[in-house]
Amino acid sequence: MLESDIRIIEGSVETHTKAQKVSLDSGWELFYLYSTSDGTFSDLFHNKLLDTFLDKITTKNTYKDFSRWLESLNAFLTGWSQDDSLSLHALIGLFDGKSFYFSTVWNASALLWNVRGNIVEISDKDDTPKNFHFISSGDIGQGETLILSNIRLLDVLSKDDIEDGLWTKYIQSSWENIEHIVHLEKIEKSVACISLRVWMISQESKDSYILQYASYFFYKTFDNSVTKKILWYLYHVRDGILKKQKHTVQIIFWLGMILSIFVLYLFISSLFSLASKTQDVSSLQDTLFEAREFLDSASQNINNIDAYEMYMSETEVRVEELEAKNVFAEDVDMLRRDMIILEGQVNGVQAFDPSWELLYHVFSEEREVIKLLRTDSGRIYAVHDRSISWPIVRGETAENFVYNALSSSDSFIDATNVWNEIIIQTQEGKVVSFWTNNRFNVVNVTGQDTWFRSSLIRSFNQNIYTLSENRRQLYMHRRSWTNYLEGTPYLNEDDVATLWGIRSLGIDGGIYILQDDGMFLKLFRSPSYRIESLTLNRLPRNYIPLVTDPDLKVDMSASASYRHVYVLVWNRVFVFEPNSNRPADTKSLRFMGQIESRSSDIEAFHVVSDGDVFFADRRWIYRVRFDIEDFGVVIR
């Protein structure tokens, strides 16, 4: 089994650094790492690396295919000037289950920690090539470790530093020690490291482990001061016995026999206890091996959902058994982490790291964000529970306007925009507008006594839409100057009787209705009334549990200005693609992927266009751009 650990240690100078492992259906493992000072080149090189790999590598002749792959990459590199302003330091490698093939550019290096405990640099250390030209290869023996890096690691660390770390049982623990040393060295560039270890315990090594444990137990039981004092006393008594009368000798003899039987009983009991413990350890080790094997099988069957779920279920059973026994804690933590990563791959999760590159705005203080809106003037508004932040422009400070007329028990719960006017729904059933003159105004409804209490508000063609209090009926309010007319029921009573509660709405000409059960309807009023139940294809495993949780915030965005439908649930946005470009022909939605933030909860979002979305948490607004391909969502 190949055990790996991937780390990026940030330096004081900004560089674009990547380190990645890709498991292939053929059972191979692709590893690559690189660093460069040019962000544009980094993205292009990364895409080129993966595209050419899939095109060039087959299972027929690894060495020949690897050479063809390097030729494609070198042809790409010749179009760029390899000088200090670019300085690509890269290593790419392929492990086929036994042998490792790799090549380097500039200062990237590879070290081998062999079975004799020696550190050997196996990359070409006497040259700093500007393109991939040498292929190194060799078998990795059991217990041996490869250390790959974008720098000459031995220029920073001594062999003793590396060996001290690698002697630990778990490869992750060893690199925690090494990472600490690198931090102390205060290296300017970011350091990417990948460590690989072939680790497999055979039956012979298990038997050897049990024998060593038994020997150690026996030694610890009898090699102590108490045992030595007893033996000295017995020798002393023996001398006295020889001088005593015959009946005294007999009494002492039987007492000795009783004592010997008692000691023998204790010894035999200890052996049985030891055998039981070693048997338990061996059994639990087998459980750990089985969990890893089932998880590997699950990763190889991502495209076969039935097989994947079966293998993941078997993995979960064994992990829970190990957790209940409270053994192999680090292995179990690693299994849990790998299970989460694999689930993310199956569910099409693309995560972004909140960074300065994506940062669009910083609020003056932490605030709940109810809604992000963009008016026709292109200005961004953030609606909070009792105020509005605007105008939100990148690099500028936005002012926060508080609605002081709001009662202490009331708050904003949803908002929409009509041209450049923000229309806000409150918890207690009021509707308020906010204009660019920085003024709040109460919006009146004519033809009914008060606004209905609604959990959301939407707009289309200057009309606004609200829900009934039981969330089963939808009302349309036509605009009349600065106010709105009474609500017109939009759903037939027969549909209201069978409808699940309405969780959210999206309007693109027709009206998407997201129900409490996570399913979609689409409502049309012209040329005649009809309501369609939409089929959801390729749903991820985590969709229904999240959307149907009543405690999680759900928001939807759909528009005639973009094609896809976006649903925010908790910390992630699900992306769906309609079966047709014409809203009136929508019959089904296909899940394309989901986007989440790695380190903060997404409070609200606003879609500018397909692939261009603003995300807000309580302190920051980020602008994330991504591509929606046939196979899923890919963050740029």
Secondary structure, 3 states (H helix, E strand, C coil): CEEEEEEEECCCCCCEEEEEEEECCCCCEEEEEEEECCHHHHHHHHHHHHHHHHHHCCCCCHHHHHHHHHHHHHHHHCCCCCCCCCCCEEEEEEECCCEEEEEEECCCEEEEECCCCCEEECCCCCCCCCCCCCCEEEECCCCCEEEEECCCHHHCCCHHHHHHHHCCCCHHHHHHHHHHHHHHHCCCCCEEEEEEEECCCCHHHHHHHHHHHHHHHHHHHHCCHHHHHHHHHHHHHHHHHCCCCHHHHHHHHHHHHHHHHHHHHHHHHHHHHHHHHHHHHHHHHHHHHHHHHHHHHHHCCCCCHHHHHHHHHHHHHHHHHHHHHCCCHHHHHHHHHHHHHHHHHHCCEEEECCCCCCEEEECCCCCCCCEEEECCCCCEEEECCCEEEEEECCCCCCEEEECCCCCCCCCEEEEEEECCEEEEEECCCCEEEECCCCCEEECCEECCCCCCCCCCEEEECCEEEEECCCCCCEEEECEECCEEECCEECCCHHHHHHCCCEEEEEECCCEEEEECCCCEEEEECCCCCEEEECEEECCCCCHHHHHCCCCCCEEEEEECCEEEEEEEECCEEEEEEECCCCHHHCCEEEEEEEEEECCCCCCEEEEEECCEEEEECCCEEEEEEEEEECCEEEEC
